[in-house]
């Protein structure tokens, strides 16, 4: 596992925490959805890089 994988996963988890926090604060739904999409993309990219599927 190299540095980029770690960074992608950490950023994805950070954004996932933001989704939870923004949802609790009743932020606009569009902001929550964008944050959730960003989180999912970062986590998926990190996992795919760890598996060696996406280099």
N, C-alpha and C positions, 0 to 999 in steps of 0.2 A: 504494500500500500504506500503510495507516494503522497507528497504534500497536497497536490491538487485534489485527490480523492477526499482527503481529510477536510480540506477547506470546503468542498462542495457539500459534504455531509453536515458539517457544523453550520454552515449558512442555511441549509435546508431545515435543520432542527430549530435554528434561531427564528426563521420565518414561520415555522409551525407554531412556535410559542407566541409569535406575534398574532397569528390567526386567532388563537384562543383568547388572547388578551383583547384584541379588537372586537371580537364577538361579544365578550363580556361587557365591553364599554358601549355596546350598541352603535358601533361605527357604521357608516353606509355599507350596504351589502356589496356594492361594487368593489370597494377597497378590500374587504375581507376575501372576496373571490379572487382578485388579482394576487393578493398575498398568498392564498392557498395554491394557486397555479404556480407561482414562483417557487414555493416550498417544494411542491411535488416535482418540478423540473430539476431542482438542485439535488434532491434526494435520489431521483432516478438516474441522473447523470453520474453521481458518485458511486452508486451501486453498480451501474453498468461498467464503469471504469475499473472497479475492483474485480468484477467477473472477467474482465478482459474482452468484453464484447465490443466496447467502444473505446478506441484509443485516440 
